Amino acid sequence: MSRSVTIARRELASFFYSPIAYVAMALFLLLCGILFWDDFQPGQPVAMRTIFEWMVWVLVFVIPVLCMGLLAQEWSTGTFETLMTAPLSESDVVLGKFLGSLLFFVFMLAPTLLYVALLAMYGRPDLGPIFSGYVGILLVGGLFSAVGLFCSSLTRSQVVAAVTAVAVLFLITIVPWWAATRTPLAGFWRKVADQGVFTRYADFAKGIIDAGNVVFFVAVTGVFLFLTVKVVESRRWK
Amino acid sequence: MEVSESQRQRWLKYGANVVVSSILVIALAAVVIYLASLRPRRIDTTAGGLYSLRPQTLSVIRDNSKPVKIVSLHKLPQPPRDATRDEMRAWEESNAEAAQRVQVLRDLLAEYRSKGRNIEVDAIDTLKEPAKEDALIREVEQELGL
């Protein structure tokens, strides 16, 4: 674990030297700021539900950009072989990179706490749903980072990694939500649509922490991290 | 004398291992998610307990064995056509409370659906979705044999 923490620290530091990470962060905060401003009007509820829901949509595009270089860059520059000469296992590297990207996501999310302060200055917000919304968005960030890392492990090209990750996230987040809202679904298909990331996240945004949803995010994140480890290991025997 | 593995043998050996272990992990995750959904544990963090149903309501929903469809019909004023930004803002402000009430209602219906296995819910805005309202009336008429 301590080896993963070392990798995570190195990865986090490298984010702060990357212009792409700053661009992604600025874009995320700009979009969230515009959406918050649009909602921060007289007569509107003193809540962050709308902004939390929009955040997921924005993250579908922002996190793949943040994560595209995590492994793809190591493959293309040939630094992975050097990294593996250190006493590290593939799992240490994958876990470290995942933690590094998750920590950067937390840094990216931190300025949005200003919205809570603004709401508290002008009204009396219900802090419960705000707390659950942040818990949910952290779980979403973890899952999206795991998907981004997995896609980055598949290719040497960062652009291909980002596009693949956006496609996967689109498929597991937006498509099920779209299908459930546009067409009346029942029975089996309704249950399939309910497994979408956005549907699972919606409960957190409105103020409900469901153990089933927490398990879903942790389990799916774990699956993508496991698959990433397997892809990285396969470089040895291919 | 030791014979080294051919590339094809290596692919078969390690590739099969990766495929089998990946399928097992995915299946395990699916089972864990399914088991977690069987006994839902939900914490309602809202101050007013907006999404907490009374125990009596819960027992009615859980004991229900027949399929039930709960439909809410409401009229939410539609935004004015060709409105300026300021007019739109004023309209939103005057209708914010009604929109909030409809949102709470939709959320509550979603809670009913999540708690009961045989419950289907829908919320129809009769001004925005007249076709859906007509379809519902036809469905009810058919059901009652009118």
Interface residues (C-beta under 8 A of the other chain):
Chain A: Q41 P42 G43 Q44 P45 D126 G128 P129 F131 S132 P184 A186 D203 K206 G207 I208 I209 D210 A211 G212 V215 F216 A219 V220 G222 V223 F226 L227 K230 E233 S234 W237 K238
Chain B: R10 W11 Y14 G15 V18 S21 S22 V25 I26 A29 V32 I33 A36 S37 P40 R41 R42 I43 D44 T45 T46 A47 G48 L50 Y51 R89 E92 E93 S94 A96 E97 Q100 D107 E120 D122
